[in-house]
């Protein structure tokens, strides 16, 4: 009887850590899914249009890189749940687009397209269709 009890305790002592490891691993999987970027489609469209837009005069590569960085920063913030900060980055993007348009370095059509893309991304992040 004592031998059987000892065997039972031994088996339980081996199985409990194993069960804890399995439960912990299974519980961490949904957290990984939550880190996926919300509104990925909108971010992709915005980034693609930003990369393709025609900017004239001055330091074109620097201006484009700055705009893309704002989009990438917003996407990174959104992916970690900092929606308000992501929206702020997208609003900064829109301000920069307005500045480039006012300086005549971005056409009205291109600026409108980028503003529309940024607004769609913001609306998605804020949960409005």
C-alpha positions as CSV (number, residue, x, y, z in Angstrom):
1,X,0.0,0.0,0.0
2,X,2.8,2.4,0.9
3,X,4.7,1.5,-2.2
4,X,1.6,2.2,-4.4
5,X,1.2,5.6,-2.7
6,X,4.8,6.5,-3.2
7,X,4.5,5.5,-6.9
8,X,1.3,7.7,-7.2
9,X,3.1,10.7,-5.6
10,X,6.1,10.1,-7.9
11,X,3.9,10.1,-11.0
12,X,2.0,13.1,-9.9
13,X,5.2,15.0,-9.2
14,X,6.3,14.3,-12.8
15,X,3.0,15.1,-14.4
16,X,2.2,18.4,-12.7
17,X,5.1,20.3,-14.1
18,X,4.4,18.9,-17.6
19,X,0.7,19.9,-17.4
20,X,1.7,23.4,-16.2
21,X,4.1,23.7,-19.2
22,X,1.4,22.6,-21.6
23,X,-1.3,25.0,-20.2
24,X,1.2,27.9,-20.1
25,X,2.2,27.3,-23.8
26,X,-1.4,27.0,-24.9
27,X,-2.4,30.1,-23.0
28,X,0.3,32.2,-24.6
29,X,-0.8,31.5,-28.2
30,X,-3.8,33.8,-28.2
31,X,-1.5,36.6,-26.9
32,X,0.7,36.2,-30.0
33,X,-2.4,36.5,-32.2
34,X,-3.3,39.8,-30.5
35,X,0.1,41.3,-31.5
36,X,-0.9,41.1,-35.2
37,X,-1.3,44.5,-36.7
38,X,-4.9,45.6,-36.8
39,X,-6.0,47.3,-40.0
40,X,-3.2,45.7,-41.9
41,X,-5.0,46.1,-45.3
42,X,-5.3,49.9,-44.7
43,X,-1.7,50.2,-43.6
44,X,-0.6,48.3,-46.7
45,X,-2.5,50.5,-49.1
46,X,-1.3,53.7,-47.4
47,X,2.4,52.5,-47.4
48,X,2.1,51.4,-51.1
49,X,0.6,54.7,-52.2
50,X,3.2,56.6,-50.2
51,X,6.0,54.7,-51.8
52,X,4.6,55.3,-55.3
53,X,3.5,59.0,-55.0
54,X,5.3,61.5,-57.1
55,X,7.1,64.1,-55.0
56,X,8.9,66.9,-56.9
57,X,11.9,69.2,-56.1
58,X,14.2,69.2,-53.1
59,X,15.2,66.0,-51.3
60,X,12.6,63.6,-52.7
61,X,14.1,60.4,-51.2
62,X,14.3,62.1,-47.8
63,X,10.7,63.3,-47.9
64,X,9.4,59.9,-49.0
65,X,11.4,58.1,-46.3
66,X,10.0,60.5,-43.7
67,X,6.4,59.8,-44.8
68,X,7.0,56.0,-45.0
69,X,8.6,56.1,-41.5
70,X,5.4,57.8,-40.1
71,X,3.3,55.0,-41.6
72,X,5.7,52.3,-40.3
73,X,5.8,53.9,-36.9
74,X,2.0,54.0,-36.7
75,X,1.7,50.4,-37.8
76,X,4.2,49.3,-35.1
77,X,2.3,51.2,-32.5
78,X,-1.0,49.7,-33.6
79,X,0.5,46.2,-33.4
80,X,1.3,46.7,-29.7
81,X,-2.1,48.1,-28.9
82,X,-1.1,51.8,-28.8
83,X,-3.9,52.9,-31.0
84,X,-4.0,56.5,-29.8
85,X,-0.3,56.9,-30.5
86,X,-0.7,55.3,-33.9
87,X,-3.5,57.7,-34.8
88,X,-1.3,60.6,-33.7
89,X,1.5,59.4,-36.1
90,X,-1.1,59.2,-38.9
91,X,-2.3,62.7,-38.2
92,X,1.4,63.8,-38.3
93,X,1.6,62.1,-41.7
94,X,-1.4,64.1,-42.9
95,X,0.2,67.3,-41.7
96,X,3.4,66.5,-43.7
97,X,1.3,65.7,-46.8
98,X,-0.5,69.1,-46.4
99,X,2.9,70.8,-46.1
100,X,4.3,69.1,-49.3
101,X,1.1,70.0,-51.2
102,X,1.3,73.6,-50.0
103,X,4.9,73.8,-51.1
104,X,3.9,72.6,-54.6
105,X,5.9,69.4,-54.2
106,X,2.9,67.1,-54.2
107,X,0.0,67.4,-56.5
108,X,-3.5,68.0,-55.2
109,X,-4.6,64.6,-56.5
110,X,-1.7,62.8,-54.8
111,X,-2.2,64.6,-51.5
112,X,-6.0,63.8,-51.6
113,X,-5.2,60.1,-52.2
114,X,-2.8,60.0,-49.2
115,X,-5.1,61.9,-46.9
116,X,-8.0,59.5,-47.9
117,X,-5.8,56.5,-47.2
118,X,-4.6,57.9,-43.8
119,X,-8.2,58.8,-42.9
120,X,-9.4,55.2,-43.8
121,X,-6.6,53.8,-41.6
122,X,-7.5,56.1,-38.7
123,X,-11.2,55.1,-39.0
124,X,-10.2,51.5,-39.0
125,X,-8.1,51.9,-35.9
126,X,-10.8,53.7,-34.1
127,X,-13.3,51.0,-35.0
128,X,-15.5,53.1,-37.4
129,X,-16.2,51.7,-40.8
